[in-house]
Amino acid sequence: MATGEILLLVFVFVIAAFLGVELISKVPSQLHTPLMSGTNAISGITIVGAIAATAAALHTPGMLSNILGFAAIVLATINVVGGYMVTDRMLGMFKKKGGDKK
């Protein structure tokens, strides 16, 4: 990979990080749970991307790409599971206590 390509990738990563921080800091607290639900769907797509990247990395020499691919799969999975757990807990706060009484 050429130096110019690496610099471009680092530039895109830095811009995405700044944009993410700005967007999340502007979200009101009432919208965090719906936002979390939406990002869980996107995180599911990152698992598929991590699996595809790891499959492509299996055909390259060296072990570093395999280790990084496995780490990407594990971290994306932890993100999705944790996101769904937090969303479930937040939605549980809105359920009525004492069951269904009519």
KEBA-659406 format. One record per atom (N, C-alpha, C, O): residue number from 1; residue in three letters; atom name; x, y, z. Coordinates in nm, 2 decimals. Each point is the difference from the previous one (the first is absolute). Last residue first. Layout:
# residues N
+-----+------+------+--------+--------+--------+
| seq | type | atom |      X |      Y |      Z |
+-----+------+------+--------+--------+--------+
| NUM |  ALA |   CA |      X |      Y |      Z |
...
+-----+------+------+--------+--------+--------+
# end
This chain:
# residues 102
+-----+------+------+--------+--------+--------+
| seq | type | atom |      X |      Y |      Z |
+-----+------+------+--------+--------+--------+
| 102 |  LYS |    N |  -5.60 |  -0.45 |   3.43 |
| 102 |  LYS |   CA |  -0.10 |   0.08 |  -0.08 |
| 102 |  LYS |    C |  -0.12 |   0.03 |   0.08 |
| 102 |  LYS |    O |  -0.09 |   0.06 |  -0.04 |
| 101 |  LYS |    N |   0.65 |  -0.21 |   0.06 |
| 101 |  LYS |   CA |  -0.12 |   0.01 |   0.08 |
| 101 |  LYS |    C |  -0.10 |   0.09 |  -0.08 |
| 101 |  LYS |    O |   0.03 |   0.11 |  -0.03 |
| 100 |  ASP |    N |   0.46 |  -0.39 |  -0.04 |
| 100 |  ASP |   CA |  -0.11 |   0.06 |  -0.07 |
| 100 |  ASP |    C |  -0.12 |   0.00 |   0.09 |
| 100 |  ASP |    O |  -0.06 |  -0.10 |   0.03 |
|  99 |  GLY |    N |   0.56 |   0.13 |   0.19 |
|  99 |  GLY |   CA |  -0.07 |  -0.08 |  -0.11 |
|  99 |  GLY |    C |  -0.11 |   0.07 |  -0.06 |
|  99 |  GLY |    O |  -0.02 |   0.12 |   0.01 |
|  98 |  GLY |    N |   0.34 |   0.05 |   0.33 |
|  98 |  GLY |   CA |  -0.11 |  -0.07 |   0.05 |
|  98 |  GLY |    C |  -0.08 |  -0.08 |  -0.10 |
|  98 |  GLY |    O |  -0.11 |  -0.05 |   0.03 |
|  97 |  LYS |    N |   0.37 |   0.49 |  -0.18 |
|  97 |  LYS |   CA |   0.04 |  -0.09 |   0.11 |
|  97 |  LYS |    C |  -0.13 |  -0.07 |   0.05 |
|  97 |  LYS |    O |  -0.11 |   0.05 |   0.00 |
|  96 |  LYS |    N |   0.23 |   0.15 |  -0.50 |
|  96 |  LYS |   CA |  -0.07 |   0.02 |   0.12 |
|  96 |  LYS |    C |   0.04 |  -0.10 |   0.10 |
|  96 |  LYS |    O |   0.02 |  -0.12 |  -0.03 |
|  95 |  LYS |    N |   0.32 |   0.29 |  -0.36 |
|  95 |  LYS |   CA |  -0.11 |  -0.09 |   0.03 |
|  95 |  LYS |    C |  -0.07 |   0.03 |   0.13 |
|  95 |  LYS |    O |   0.07 |   0.05 |   0.09 |
|  94 |  PHE |    N |   0.33 |   0.17 |  -0.27 |
|  94 |  PHE |   CA |  -0.13 |   0.06 |  -0.04 |
|  94 |  PHE |    C |  -0.12 |  -0.09 |   0.02 |
|  94 |  PHE |    O |  -0.11 |   0.04 |  -0.02 |
|  93 |  MET |    N |   0.58 |  -0.16 |   0.10 |
|  93 |  MET |   CA |  -0.04 |   0.11 |   0.10 |
|  93 |  MET |    C |  -0.13 |   0.06 |  -0.04 |
|  93 |  MET |    O |  -0.06 |   0.07 |   0.09 |
|  92 |  GLY |    N |   0.26 |  -0.40 |  -0.36 |
|  92 |  GLY |   CA |  -0.06 |  -0.06 |   0.12 |
|  92 |  GLY |    C |  -0.04 |   0.11 |   0.10 |
|  92 |  GLY |    O |  -0.09 |  -0.02 |   0.08 |
|  91 |  LEU |    N |   0.33 |   0.13 |  -0.47 |
|  91 |  LEU |   CA |  -0.14 |  -0.02 |  -0.03 |
|  91 |  LEU |    C |  -0.07 |  -0.06 |   0.12 |
|  91 |  LEU |    O |  -0.12 |   0.02 |   0.01 |
|  90 |  MET |    N |   0.59 |   0.03 |   0.03 |
|  90 |  MET |   CA |  -0.07 |   0.13 |  -0.01 |
|  90 |  MET |    C |  -0.15 |  -0.01 |  -0.03 |
|  90 |  MET |    O |  -0.08 |   0.07 |   0.06 |
|  89 |  ARG |    N |   0.34 |  -0.47 |  -0.06 |
|  89 |  ARG |   CA |  -0.01 |   0.06 |   0.13 |
|  89 |  ARG |    C |  -0.07 |   0.14 |   0.00 |
|  89 |  ARG |    O |  -0.08 |   0.02 |   0.09 |
|  88 |  ASP |    N |   0.17 |  -0.23 |  -0.50 |
|  88 |  ASP |   CA |  -0.10 |  -0.07 |   0.07 |
|  88 |  ASP |    C |  -0.02 |   0.05 |   0.14 |
|  88 |  ASP |    O |  -0.11 |   0.01 |   0.05 |
|  87 |  THR |    N |   0.46 |   0.18 |  -0.30 |
|  87 |  THR |   CA |  -0.13 |   0.03 |  -0.06 |
|  87 |  THR |    C |  -0.11 |  -0.07 |   0.08 |
|  87 |  THR |    O |  -0.11 |   0.06 |   0.03 |
|  86 |  VAL |    N |   0.55 |  -0.18 |   0.07 |
|  86 |  VAL |   CA |  -0.03 |   0.14 |   0.05 |
|  86 |  VAL |    C |  -0.14 |   0.04 |  -0.05 |
|  86 |  VAL |    O |  -0.08 |   0.06 |   0.08 |
|  85 |  MET |    N |   0.24 |  -0.47 |  -0.24 |
|  85 |  MET |   CA |  -0.03 |  -0.01 |   0.14 |
|  85 |  MET |    C |  -0.03 |   0.14 |   0.06 |
|  85 |  MET |    O |  -0.10 |   0.01 |   0.08 |
|  84 |  TYR |    N |   0.23 |  -0.03 |  -0.53 |
|  84 |  TYR |   CA |  -0.14 |  -0.06 |   0.02 |
|  84 |  TYR |    C |  -0.03 |  -0.01 |   0.15 |
|  84 |  TYR |    O |  -0.12 |   0.01 |   0.04 |
|  83 |  GLY |    N |   0.55 |   0.14 |  -0.15 |
|  83 |  GLY |   CA |  -0.10 |   0.10 |  -0.05 |
|  83 |  GLY |    C |  -0.14 |  -0.06 |   0.02 |
|  83 |  GLY |    O |  -0.09 |   0.08 |   0.05 |
|  82 |  GLY |    N |   0.45 |  -0.37 |   0.03 |
|  82 |  GLY |   CA |  -0.01 |   0.11 |   0.11 |
|  82 |  GLY |    C |  -0.10 |   0.10 |  -0.04 |
|  82 |  GLY |    O |  -0.07 |   0.04 |   0.09 |
|  81 |  VAL |    N |   0.16 |  -0.37 |  -0.41 |
|  81 |  VAL |   CA |  -0.06 |  -0.06 |   0.11 |
|  81 |  VAL |    C |  -0.02 |   0.10 |   0.12 |
|  81 |  VAL |    O |  -0.10 |   0.01 |   0.06 |
|  80 |  VAL |    N |   0.33 |   0.14 |  -0.45 |
|  80 |  VAL |   CA |  -0.14 |  -0.03 |  -0.03 |
|  80 |  VAL |    C |  -0.07 |  -0.06 |   0.12 |
|  80 |  VAL |    O |  -0.11 |   0.05 |   0.04 |
|  79 |  ASN |    N |   0.58 |   0.03 |   0.00 |
|  79 |  ASN |   CA |  -0.08 |   0.13 |  -0.02 |
|  79 |  ASN |    C |  -0.14 |  -0.03 |  -0.02 |
|  79 |  ASN |    O |  -0.09 |   0.07 |   0.05 |
|  78 |  ILE |    N |   0.38 |  -0.43 |  -0.04 |
|  78 |  ILE |   CA |  -0.02 |   0.05 |   0.13 |
|  78 |  ILE |    C |  -0.08 |   0.13 |   0.00 |
|  78 |  ILE |    O |  -0.08 |   0.03 |   0.08 |
|  77 |  THR |    N |   0.21 |  -0.22 |  -0.49 |
|  77 |  THR |   CA |  -0.10 |  -0.08 |   0.07 |
|  77 |  THR |    C |  -0.03 |   0.05 |   0.14 |
|  77 |  THR |    O |  -0.12 |   0.01 |   0.04 |
|  76 |  ALA |    N |   0.46 |   0.20 |  -0.29 |
|  76 |  ALA |   CA |  -0.13 |   0.03 |  -0.06 |
|  76 |  ALA |    C |  -0.11 |  -0.08 |   0.07 |
|  76 |  ALA |    O |  -0.11 |   0.05 |   0.02 |
|  75 |  LEU |    N |   0.55 |  -0.15 |   0.11 |
|  75 |  LEU |   CA |  -0.04 |   0.13 |   0.05 |
|  75 |  LEU |    C |  -0.13 |   0.04 |  -0.06 |
|  75 |  LEU |    O |  -0.08 |   0.07 |   0.07 |
|  74 |  VAL |    N |   0.27 |  -0.48 |  -0.22 |
|  74 |  VAL |   CA |  -0.04 |  -0.01 |   0.14 |
|  74 |  VAL |    C |  -0.05 |   0.14 |   0.05 |
|  74 |  VAL |    O |  -0.10 |   0.00 |   0.07 |
|  73 |  ILE |    N |   0.26 |  -0.02 |  -0.52 |
|  73 |  ILE |   CA |  -0.13 |  -0.08 |   0.02 |
|  73 |  ILE |    C |  -0.04 |   0.00 |   0.15 |
|  73 |  ILE |    O |  -0.12 |   0.02 |   0.03 |
|  72 |  ALA |    N |   0.53 |   0.18 |  -0.13 |
|  72 |  ALA |   CA |  -0.11 |   0.08 |  -0.06 |
|  72 |  ALA |    C |  -0.13 |  -0.07 |   0.02 |
|  72 |  ALA |    O |  -0.10 |   0.06 |   0.04 |
|  71 |  ALA |    N |   0.50 |  -0.29 |   0.07 |
|  71 |  ALA |   CA |  -0.03 |   0.10 |   0.10 |
|  71 |  ALA |    C |  -0.12 |   0.09 |  -0.04 |
|  71 |  ALA |    O |  -0.08 |   0.04 |   0.08 |
|  70 |  PHE |    N |   0.24 |  -0.36 |  -0.39 |
|  70 |  PHE |   CA |  -0.07 |  -0.07 |   0.11 |
|  70 |  PHE |    C |  -0.04 |   0.10 |   0.11 |
|  70 |  PHE |    O |  -0.11 |   0.00 |   0.05 |
|  69 |  GLY |    N |   0.37 |   0.17 |  -0.40 |
|  69 |  GLY |   CA |  -0.13 |  -0.04 |  -0.05 |
|  69 |  GLY |    C |  -0.08 |  -0.07 |   0.11 |
|  69 |  GLY |    O |  -0.12 |   0.03 |   0.02 |
|  68 |  LEU |    N |   0.57 |   0.07 |   0.06 |
|  68 |  LEU |   CA |  -0.08 |   0.12 |   0.00 |
|  68 |  LEU |    C |  -0.14 |  -0.02 |  -0.05 |
|  68 |  LEU |    O |  -0.10 |   0.06 |   0.05 |
|  67 |  ILE |    N |   0.40 |  -0.42 |  -0.06 |
|  67 |  ILE |   CA |  -0.02 |   0.04 |   0.14 |
|  67 |  ILE |    C |  -0.09 |   0.12 |   0.01 |
|  67 |  ILE |    O |  -0.09 |   0.01 |   0.07 |
|  66 |  ASN |    N |   0.23 |  -0.16 |  -0.50 |
|  66 |  ASN |   CA |  -0.09 |  -0.09 |   0.06 |
|  66 |  ASN |    C |  -0.04 |   0.04 |   0.14 |
|  66 |  ASN |    O |  -0.11 |  -0.01 |   0.04 |
|  65 |  SER |    N |   0.44 |   0.26 |  -0.26 |
|  65 |  SER |   CA |  -0.13 |   0.02 |  -0.06 |
|  65 |  SER |    C |  -0.10 |  -0.09 |   0.06 |
|  65 |  SER |    O |  -0.12 |   0.04 |   0.02 |
|  64 |  LEU |    N |   0.57 |  -0.11 |   0.10 |
|  64 |  LEU |   CA |  -0.05 |   0.12 |   0.06 |
|  64 |  LEU |    C |  -0.14 |   0.03 |  -0.05 |
|  64 |  LEU |    O |  -0.09 |   0.04 |   0.08 |
|  63 |  MET |    N |   0.39 |  -0.40 |  -0.22 |
|  63 |  MET |   CA |  -0.10 |  -0.03 |   0.10 |
|  63 |  MET |    C |  -0.07 |   0.12 |   0.05 |
|  63 |  MET |    O |  -0.10 |  -0.01 |   0.06 |
|  62 |  GLY |    N |   0.35 |  -0.14 |  -0.56 |
|  62 |  GLY |   CA |   0.02 |   0.07 |   0.13 |
|  62 |  GLY |    C |  -0.12 |  -0.02 |   0.09 |
|  62 |  GLY |    O |  -0.11 |  -0.03 |  -0.04 |
|  61 |  PRO |    N |   0.06 |   0.02 |  -0.50 |
|  61 |  PRO |   CA |   0.10 |  -0.05 |   0.09 |
|  61 |  PRO |    C |   0.01 |   0.08 |   0.13 |
|  61 |  PRO |    O |  -0.03 |   0.12 |   0.00 |
|  60 |  THR |    N |  -0.44 |  -0.18 |  -0.28 |
|  60 |  THR |   CA |   0.13 |   0.08 |   0.00 |
|  60 |  THR |    C |   0.10 |  -0.06 |   0.09 |
|  60 |  THR |    O |  -0.04 |  -0.07 |   0.10 |
|  59 |  HIS |    N |  -0.42 |  -0.09 |  -0.15 |
|  59 |  HIS |   CA |   0.08 |  -0.03 |  -0.13 |
|  59 |  HIS |    C |   0.12 |   0.09 |  -0.01 |
|  59 |  HIS |    O |   0.07 |  -0.01 |  -0.10 |
|  58 |  LEU |    N |  -0.39 |   0.06 |   0.46 |
|  58 |  LEU |   CA |   0.05 |  -0.14 |   0.01 |
|  58 |  LEU |    C |   0.09 |  -0.04 |  -0.12 |
|  58 |  LEU |    O |   0.08 |  -0.09 |   0.01 |
|  57 |  ALA |    N |  -0.33 |   0.51 |   0.03 |
|  57 |  ALA |   CA |   0.13 |   0.00 |   0.06 |
|  57 |  ALA |    C |   0.06 |  -0.14 |   0.01 |
|  57 |  ALA |    O |   0.12 |  -0.01 |   0.01 |
|  56 |  ALA |    N |  -0.56 |   0.08 |  -0.17 |
|  56 |  ALA |   CA |   0.09 |   0.04 |  -0.10 |
|  56 |  ALA |    C |   0.14 |   0.00 |   0.06 |
|  56 |  ALA |    O |   0.10 |  -0.02 |  -0.08 |
|  55 |  ALA |    N |  -0.44 |  -0.08 |   0.37 |
|  55 |  ALA |   CA |   0.01 |  -0.11 |  -0.10 |
|  55 |  ALA |    C |   0.09 |   0.04 |  -0.11 |
|  55 |  ALA |    O |   0.08 |  -0.08 |  -0.05 |
|  54 |  THR |    N |  -0.17 |   0.40 |   0.38 |
|  54 |  THR |   CA |   0.08 |  -0.11 |   0.05 |
|  54 |  THR |    C |   0.02 |  -0.12 |  -0.10 |
|  54 |  THR |    O |   0.10 |  -0.06 |  -0.01 |
|  53 |  ALA |    N |  -0.38 |   0.42 |  -0.09 |
|  53 |  ALA |   CA |   0.13 |   0.05 |   0.00 |
|  53 |  ALA |    C |   0.10 |  -0.11 |   0.05 |
|  53 |  ALA |    O |   0.11 |  -0.02 |  -0.05 |
|  52 |  ALA |    N |  -0.58 |  -0.06 |   0.06 |
|  52 |  ALA |   CA |   0.05 |   0.00 |  -0.14 |
|  52 |  ALA |    C |   0.15 |   0.05 |   0.00 |
|  52 |  ALA |    O |   0.07 |  -0.06 |  -0.08 |
|  51 |  ILE |    N |  -0.28 |   0.06 |   0.50 |
|  51 |  ILE |   CA |   0.01 |  -0.13 |  -0.05 |
|  51 |  ILE |    C |   0.05 |  -0.01 |  -0.14 |
|  51 |  ILE |    O |   0.09 |  -0.08 |  -0.03 |
|  50 |  ALA |    N |  -0.19 |   0.50 |   0.21 |
|  50 |  ALA |   CA |   0.12 |  -0.06 |   0.07 |
|  50 |  ALA |    C |   0.03 |  -0.14 |  -0.05 |
|  50 |  ALA |    O |   0.11 |  -0.04 |  -0.01 |
|  49 |  GLY |    N |  -0.50 |   0.26 |  -0.14 |
|  49 |  GLY |   CA |   0.12 |   0.05 |  -0.06 |
|  49 |  GLY |    C |   0.12 |  -0.05 |   0.06 |
|  49 |  GLY |    O |   0.10 |  -0.03 |  -0.07 |
|  48 |  VAL |    N |  -0.50 |  -0.09 |   0.27 |
|  48 |  VAL |   CA |   0.00 |  -0.06 |  -0.14 |
|  48 |  VAL |    C |   0.13 |   0.05 |  -0.07 |
|  48 |  VAL |    O |   0.07 |  -0.08 |  -0.06 |
|  47 |  ILE |    N |  -0.17 |   0.28 |   0.47 |
|  47 |  ILE |   CA |   0.04 |  -0.14 |   0.02 |
|  47 |  ILE |    C |   0.02 |  -0.07 |  -0.13 |
|  47 |  ILE |    O |   0.10 |  -0.07 |  -0.03 |
|  46 |  THR |    N |  -0.27 |   0.50 |   0.02 |
|  46 |  THR |   CA |   0.14 |   0.00 |   0.02 |
|  46 |  THR |    C |   0.06 |  -0.14 |   0.03 |
|  46 |  THR |    O |   0.11 |  -0.03 |  -0.03 |
|  45 |  ILE |    N |  -0.58 |   0.11 |  -0.01 |
|  45 |  ILE |   CA |   0.07 |   0.00 |  -0.13 |
|  45 |  ILE |    C |   0.15 |   0.00 |   0.02 |
|  45 |  ILE |    O |   0.07 |  -0.05 |  -0.09 |
|  44 |  GLY |    N |  -0.33 |   0.08 |   0.47 |
|  44 |  GLY |   CA |  -0.01 |  -0.13 |  -0.05 |
|  44 |  GLY |    C |   0.06 |  -0.01 |  -0.14 |
|  44 |  GLY |    O |   0.05 |  -0.11 |  -0.04 |
|  43 |  SER |    N |  -0.08 |   0.52 |   0.25 |
|  43 |  SER |   CA |   0.11 |  -0.08 |   0.06 |
|  43 |  SER |    C |  -0.01 |  -0.14 |  -0.05 |
|  43 |  SER |    O |   0.10 |  -0.07 |  -0.01 |
|  42 |  ILE |    N |  -0.44 |   0.37 |  -0.10 |
|  42 |  ILE |   CA |   0.12 |   0.03 |  -0.08 |
|  42 |  ILE |    C |   0.12 |  -0.09 |   0.05 |
|  42 |  ILE |    O |   0.08 |  -0.04 |  -0.08 |
|  41 |  ALA |    N |  -0.48 |   0.01 |   0.32 |
|  41 |  ALA |   CA |  -0.02 |  -0.06 |  -0.14 |
|  41 |  ALA |    C |   0.12 |   0.03 |  -0.08 |
|  41 |  ALA |    O |   0.05 |  -0.09 |  -0.08 |
|  40 |  ASN |    N |  -0.06 |   0.28 |   0.50 |
|  40 |  ASN |   CA |   0.02 |  -0.14 |   0.01 |
|  40 |  ASN |    C |  -0.02 |  -0.07 |  -0.13 |
|  40 |  ASN |    O |   0.07 |  -0.09 |  -0.04 |
|  39 |  THR |    N |  -0.16 |   0.55 |   0.08 |
|  39 |  THR |   CA |   0.15 |  -0.03 |  -0.02 |
|  39 |  THR |    C |   0.02 |  -0.14 |   0.02 |
|  39 |  THR |    O |   0.10 |  -0.05 |  -0.05 |
|  38 |  GLY |    N |  -0.54 |   0.21 |   0.12 |
|  38 |  GLY |   CA |   0.04 |   0.01 |  -0.14 |
|  38 |  GLY |    C |   0.15 |  -0.03 |  -0.02 |
|  38 |  GLY |    O |   0.03 |  -0.07 |  -0.10 |
|  37 |  SER |    N |  -0.20 |   0.07 |   0.54 |
|  37 |  SER |   CA |  -0.06 |  -0.11 |  -0.08 |
|  37 |  SER |    C |   0.04 |   0.01 |  -0.14 |
|  37 |  SER |    O |   0.03 |  -0.11 |  -0.07 |
|  36 |  MET |    N |   0.11 |   0.45 |   0.35 |
|  36 |  MET |   CA |   0.07 |  -0.12 |   0.03 |
|  36 |  MET |    C |  -0.05 |  -0.12 |  -0.08 |
|  36 |  MET |    O |   0.07 |  -0.08 |  -0.05 |
|  35 |  LEU |    N |  -0.30 |   0.49 |   0.04 |
|  35 |  LEU |   CA |   0.13 |   0.01 |  -0.08 |
|  35 |  LEU |    C |   0.08 |  -0.12 |   0.02 |
|  35 |  LEU |    O |   0.06 |  -0.05 |  -0.10 |
|  34 |  PRO |    N |  -0.46 |   0.10 |   0.35 |
|  34 |  PRO |   CA |  -0.03 |  -0.03 |  -0.14 |
|  34 |  PRO |    C |   0.13 |   0.00 |  -0.09 |
|  34 |  PRO |    O |   0.01 |  -0.07 |  -0.09 |
|  33 |  THR |    N |   0.06 |   0.18 |   0.55 |
|  33 |  THR |   CA |  -0.05 |  -0.14 |  -0.02 |
|  33 |  THR |    C |  -0.04 |  -0.03 |  -0.14 |
|  33 |  THR |    O |   0.05 |  -0.10 |  -0.05 |
|  32 |  HIS |    N |   0.08 |   0.55 |   0.17 |
|  32 |  HIS |   CA |   0.11 |  -0.09 |   0.00 |
|  32 |  HIS |    C |  -0.04 |  -0.14 |  -0.02 |
|  32 |  HIS |    O |   0.07 |  -0.08 |  -0.07 |
|  31 |  LEU |    N |  -0.34 |   0.50 |   0.10 |
|  31 |  LEU |   CA |   0.02 |  -0.07 |  -0.12 |
|  31 |  LEU |    C |   0.11 |  -0.10 |   0.00 |
|  31 |  LEU |    O |   0.02 |  -0.07 |  -0.11 |
|  30 |  GLN |    N |  -0.13 |   0.37 |   0.47 |
|  30 |  GLN |   CA |  -0.13 |  -0.08 |  -0.03 |
|  30 |  GLN |    C |   0.02 |  -0.08 |  -0.12 |
|  30 |  GLN |    O |  -0.07 |  -0.10 |  -0.02 |
|  29 |  SER |    N |   0.41 |   0.41 |   0.16 |
|  29 |  SER |   CA |   0.00 |  -0.13 |   0.08 |
|  29 |  SER |    C |  -0.12 |  -0.08 |  -0.03 |
|  29 |  SER |    O |   0.00 |  -0.12 |   0.02 |
|  28 |  PRO |    N |   0.20 |   0.45 |  -0.40 |
|  28 |  PRO |   CA |  -0.07 |   0.02 |   0.13 |
|  28 |  PRO |    C |  -0.01 |  -0.14 |   0.07 |
|  28 |  PRO |    O |   0.00 |  -0.10 |  -0.06 |
|  27 |  VAL |    N |   0.38 |   0.24 |  -0.30 |
|  27 |  VAL |   CA |  -0.12 |  -0.08 |   0.01 |
|  27 |  VAL |    C |  -0.06 |   0.02 |   0.14 |
|  27 |  VAL |    O |   0.07 |  -0.01 |   0.10 |
|  26 |  LYS |    N |   0.36 |   0.19 |  -0.28 |
|  26 |  LYS |   CA |  -0.12 |   0.09 |  -0.02 |
|  26 |  LYS |    C |  -0.13 |  -0.08 |   0.02 |
|  26 |  LYS |    O |  -0.10 |   0.07 |  -0.01 |
|  25 |  SER |    N |   0.54 |  -0.27 |   0.05 |
|  25 |  SER |   CA |  -0.01 |   0.10 |   0.10 |
|  25 |  SER |    C |  -0.12 |   0.09 |  -0.02 |
|  25 |  SER |    O |  -0.05 |   0.06 |   0.10 |
|  24 |  ILE |    N |   0.16 |  -0.39 |  -0.42 |
|  24 |  ILE |   CA |  -0.05 |  -0.07 |   0.12 |
|  24 |  ILE |    C |  -0.02 |   0.11 |   0.11 |
|  24 |  ILE |    O |  -0.09 |  -0.01 |   0.08 |
|  23 |  LEU |    N |   0.27 |   0.15 |  -0.50 |
|  23 |  LEU |   CA |  -0.14 |  -0.04 |  -0.01 |
|  23 |  LEU |    C |  -0.05 |  -0.06 |   0.13 |
|  23 |  LEU |    O |  -0.11 |   0.03 |   0.04 |
|  22 |  GLU |    N |   0.57 |   0.10 |  -0.06 |
|  22 |  GLU |   CA |  -0.09 |   0.12 |  -0.01 |
|  22 |  GLU |    C |  -0.15 |  -0.05 |  -0.01 |
|  22 |  GLU |    O |  -0.08 |   0.06 |   0.06 |
|  21 |  VAL |    N |   0.41 |  -0.39 |  -0.06 |
|  21 |  VAL |   CA |   0.00 |   0.07 |   0.13 |
|  21 |  VAL |    C |  -0.10 |   0.12 |  -0.01 |
|  21 |  VAL |    O |  -0.08 |   0.02 |   0.10 |
|  20 |  GLY |    N |   0.16 |  -0.26 |  -0.50 |
|  20 |  GLY |   CA |  -0.07 |  -0.08 |   0.10 |
|  20 |  GLY |    C |  -0.01 |   0.07 |   0.13 |
|  20 |  GLY |    O |  -0.11 |   0.00 |   0.06 |
|  19 |  LEU |    N |   0.37 |   0.20 |  -0.39 |
|  19 |  LEU |   CA |  -0.14 |   0.01 |  -0.03 |
|  19 |  LEU |    C |  -0.08 |  -0.08 |   0.10 |
|  19 |  LEU |    O |  -0.11 |   0.05 |   0.04 |
|  18 |  PHE |    N |   0.57 |  -0.08 |   0.00 |
|  18 |  PHE |   CA |  -0.04 |   0.13 |   0.04 |
|  18 |  PHE |    C |  -0.15 |   0.02 |  -0.03 |
|  18 |  PHE |    O |  -0.08 |   0.06 |   0.08 |
|  17 |  ALA |    N |   0.28 |  -0.46 |  -0.23 |
|  17 |  ALA |   CA |   0.00 |   0.01 |   0.15 |
|  17 |  ALA |    C |  -0.05 |   0.13 |   0.05 |
|  17 |  ALA |    O |  -0.09 |   0.01 |   0.09 |
|  16 |  ALA |    N |   0.15 |  -0.08 |  -0.55 |
|  16 |  ALA |   CA |  -0.12 |  -0.07 |   0.05 |
|  16 |  ALA |    C |  -0.01 |   0.00 |   0.15 |
|  16 |  ALA |    O |  -0.11 |   0.01 |   0.05 |
|  15 |  ILE |    N |   0.49 |   0.19 |  -0.26 |
|  15 |  ILE |   CA |  -0.12 |   0.08 |  -0.03 |
|  15 |  ILE |    C |  -0.13 |  -0.07 |   0.05 |
|  15 |  ILE |    O |  -0.09 |   0.06 |   0.06 |
|  14 |  VAL |    N |   0.50 |  -0.29 |  -0.02 |
|  14 |  VAL |   CA |   0.00 |   0.11 |   0.09 |
|  14 |  VAL |    C |  -0.13 |   0.09 |  -0.02 |
|  14 |  VAL |    O |  -0.06 |   0.04 |   0.09 |
|  13 |  PHE |    N |   0.14 |  -0.41 |  -0.39 |
|  13 |  PHE |   CA |  -0.03 |  -0.05 |   0.14 |
|  13 |  PHE |    C |  -0.01 |   0.12 |   0.10 |
|  13 |  PHE |    O |  -0.09 |   0.01 |   0.08 |
|  12 |  VAL |    N |   0.22 |   0.08 |  -0.53 |
|  12 |  VAL |   CA |  -0.14 |  -0.04 |   0.01 |
|  12 |  VAL |    C |  -0.04 |  -0.04 |   0.14 |
|  12 |  VAL |    O |  -0.11 |   0.03 |   0.05 |
|  11 |  PHE |    N |   0.56 |   0.06 |  -0.13 |
|  11 |  PHE |   CA |  -0.08 |   0.12 |  -0.01 |
|  11 |  PHE |    C |  -0.14 |  -0.03 |   0.01 |
|  11 |  PHE |    O |  -0.08 |   0.07 |   0.08 |
|  10 |  VAL |    N |   0.37 |  -0.43 |  -0.10 |
|  10 |  VAL |   CA |   0.01 |   0.06 |   0.13 |
|  10 |  VAL |    C |  -0.08 |   0.13 |   0.00 |
|  10 |  VAL |    O |  -0.07 |   0.03 |   0.10 |
|   9 |  LEU |    N |   0.10 |  -0.25 |  -0.51 |
|   9 |  LEU |   CA |  -0.07 |  -0.08 |   0.09 |
|   9 |  LEU |    C |   0.00 |   0.06 |   0.14 |
|   9 |  LEU |    O |  -0.11 |   0.00 |   0.07 |
|   8 |  LEU |    N |   0.38 |   0.20 |  -0.39 |
|   8 |  LEU |   CA |  -0.14 |   0.02 |  -0.04 |
|   8 |  LEU |    C |  -0.09 |  -0.08 |   0.10 |
|   8 |  LEU |    O |  -0.10 |   0.06 |   0.05 |
|   7 |  LEU |    N |   0.56 |  -0.12 |  -0.02 |
|   7 |  LEU |   CA |  -0.04 |   0.13 |   0.05 |
|   7 |  LEU |    C |  -0.14 |   0.03 |  -0.03 |
|   7 |  LEU |    O |  -0.07 |   0.06 |   0.08 |
|   6 |  ILE |    N |   0.24 |  -0.46 |  -0.25 |
|   6 |  ILE |   CA |  -0.01 |   0.00 |   0.14 |
|   6 |  ILE |    C |  -0.04 |   0.13 |   0.06 |
|   6 |  ILE |    O |  -0.08 |   0.01 |   0.09 |
|   5 |  GLU |    N |   0.16 |  -0.03 |  -0.55 |
|   5 |  GLU |   CA |  -0.12 |  -0.08 |   0.04 |
|   5 |  GLU |    C |  -0.02 |   0.00 |   0.15 |
|   5 |  GLU |    O |  -0.11 |   0.01 |   0.05 |
|   4 |  GLY |    N |   0.51 |   0.18 |  -0.22 |
|   4 |  GLY |   CA |  -0.12 |   0.08 |  -0.03 |
|   4 |  GLY |    C |  -0.13 |  -0.06 |   0.04 |
|   4 |  GLY |    O |  -0.09 |   0.06 |   0.05 |
|   3 |  THR |    N |   0.50 |  -0.31 |  -0.03 |
|   3 |  THR |   CA |  -0.01 |   0.10 |   0.11 |
|   3 |  THR |    C |  -0.12 |   0.09 |  -0.02 |
|   3 |  THR |    O |  -0.07 |   0.03 |   0.10 |
|   2 |  ALA |    N |   0.05 |  -0.52 |  -0.31 |
|   2 |  ALA |   CA |   0.08 |   0.12 |  -0.02 |
|   2 |  ALA |    C |  -0.03 |   0.09 |   0.12 |
|   2 |  ALA |    O |  -0.10 |   0.00 |   0.06 |
|   1 |  MET |    N |   0.08 |  -0.55 |  -0.08 |
|   1 |  MET |   CA |  -0.09 |   0.12 |   0.00 |
|   1 |  MET |    C |   0.09 |   0.12 |   0.00 |
|   1 |  MET |    O |   0.10 |   0.01 |   0.08 |
+-----+------+------+--------+--------+--------+
# end
